[in-house]
Amino acid sequence: MTEQQPSAPARAKSGHSAGGVEHVTEPHHDHFVVVGNHLAQHPELSLTAIGLAVHIQSLPARTPVGIKTLAAKFPEGEMRIAGALRELEAHGYLARTKERLQSGRVVTRTISYNRPGRAVVLAATEPPRTAPGTAVPSAGAGRTPRRRRPPRRSACLRLPPAVGRT
C-alpha cells in the first residue's frame, strides 16, 4: 500500500492562536488622548461616529468642529459627518446648543464628553439660558427636528391600460 500524504502540511504547534489581533504597545509620553473602551467598542455607534468622537476629543478647546469644517478636513461628506454628530449627540458624547452672540449672529456651541452619562447629568441640572449671548431656545430640546421624507416612488413606469391589444 502507498503511504498516505496529506494535502496540506500539519499546523505548527505553538502557544499562540492562529487568528485575531496582536498588540504592540508603545507608551505615549506626549500628543495623545485617552479613549474609553465604552466609546472605542460602542455596539450602537457607527465607525464614522466613533472616529469622529476620538478626533473631537483629541482637539484643543475652542477648535471649530462644525459640519463644514470637518467635511473640509476629512473625505466623508457633510451628510455623513452630520449623521455621525447626531449619533454622538443621541448617545451623550456631544451636546450642541445654538447661541446668539451680541452681534445677532447665531453660532453652535459644541461640548464633548468623554463619558456619556455626564452629559445627561449636566443637562438636567443646568438652568435654561435666555439672556443675550446665551442659548437660543429650540423646539427639540437641543435636537434638530428631522424633516420627513416623501414616500419613495416606484421605479417602474405605470402605463395606461392597452386599448385594442390582443
N, C-alpha and C positions, 0 to 999 in steps of 0.2 A: 504494500500500500504506500501511497505517496504521503509525505509529511504535509500536514495542513498549514497553510500560510495565511495569516490574517491580512485583510486588505489595507489596514491602517496600522501603524506602529502603536504599541501599547502606550498608554498615557504615563508620563513620568510622574512618579510619586514624590510629593513634596508637602510641606506644611501649609502651602498657600492654595486658595481656591482658584479655579480656572478663570472665573469672570469677576466682574464688579470693579469698582473703583479702588485705587490705592492712592493714598495721600502722601505727598512730600511736603512737609510743613516747615516753612522757614519763618522765624519770628520777625514781626514788623516792629520797627522802632520809631518810625515817623510816617506821615502821609497814609494813614489807614483809618478805616471805620469799623466799628464792631456791629455786626448784624446778628440779631437773634434768629435761632432756628425757626421760631414761630413765623417769621417773615420768609426766610430763605426756603422753607419747605411747606409753605402755606398750601393746604389742599384745595382751596377755592379760588385763589388768585391766579391770573394768567402769568405766564413767564414774562410778558411785557410789563405787567404791573409790578412784579417782584423786582425786576431790573430797574425800573423807573424809581421805585421806592429806595433801593440801595443807592442809586445815583443821587437822589434828592437828599438822603441822609448824609451823603459824603460832602455836600456843598457847604460853604461858609454861610452864616446868617446873612440875610438880605440879598442873596443871589437870586436873580429873576428865574422863576420856574413856570412861566406861562406856557400855554399850549404852543403858541407861535415860536417862542424862544426855544423850547425843547425840540420842536419839529425842524427848526433850522440846524440844530446840533446833531440830530440822530436820523437814521434812514427811515424810521417809522413816520407815517404821515400824521397830520393833525387829528384825523378821526381816531386812529389807533391810540395816540397819546391821550386824547380826551377821554376815551373809554377806560384807559388804564388809570387815569386820575380819578375817574368816577368809582372804579373798583376800590382804589385805595381809600377813598373817602367813605364808601359804604362799609368798609371793614375797619374804620377807625384809625388808619395810618396817616390820613391827611384831614385837615379841616380847612375849608376855603370860605371866606366871607368877603362880601363886597363892601368897600368903604368909600365914602365920598370925601375927597380932600377939600380943603378950604377954597381951592380954586374952582370947585364944582366938578372936577374930573372924578370918575368912579374907577377905583382900582380893586384888584382882588388880592387879599392878604391870605397867604398860604402858611399853615402851621403844620410841620411834620412831626409825627410822634413815633418814637422807636418802639413804644409799647402801645398797642391799640386800645387797651382798656382805659388808659389815661385820658384819651380824647373824650370819652363818654362822661367821665367824672368831671372834667373841667367844664365841659359844655353845660352840664346840669347845674353847676354852682356859679357860673358866670352870669351876672345880671345883663339884661339887654342894653345895648348902647344906641342912643338916638341923637346925641349932640353932633354938631358939625365936626367932621374929621373922624367920625366913628362909623360903625356898621350901618349899612343900608338895610332896612327890613326886607325880607324876601318871602315869597309865598310858600316855599318848600322847606322852611327851617334850615337854610344853608344849602339846600339841594336845588339844582337847576331842574325845573319841571321838564319832563320829556315830552316831545311832540309826538302825537300819534301818527303813525304812518298810514297812508291809504292802503286799502286791501290790495293784494297782488292781483294783477290781471293775468289771465291765462295767455300763454304764448301762442296758443292755437287761434287761428282765424275762424270765426264763425261765418259761414256762408249762408246766404238765404236759401230756402228750400228750392231745389231744382224744379223747374216747370217743364213738363213735357219730356222728362228723361224716361228712358225705357230700360 
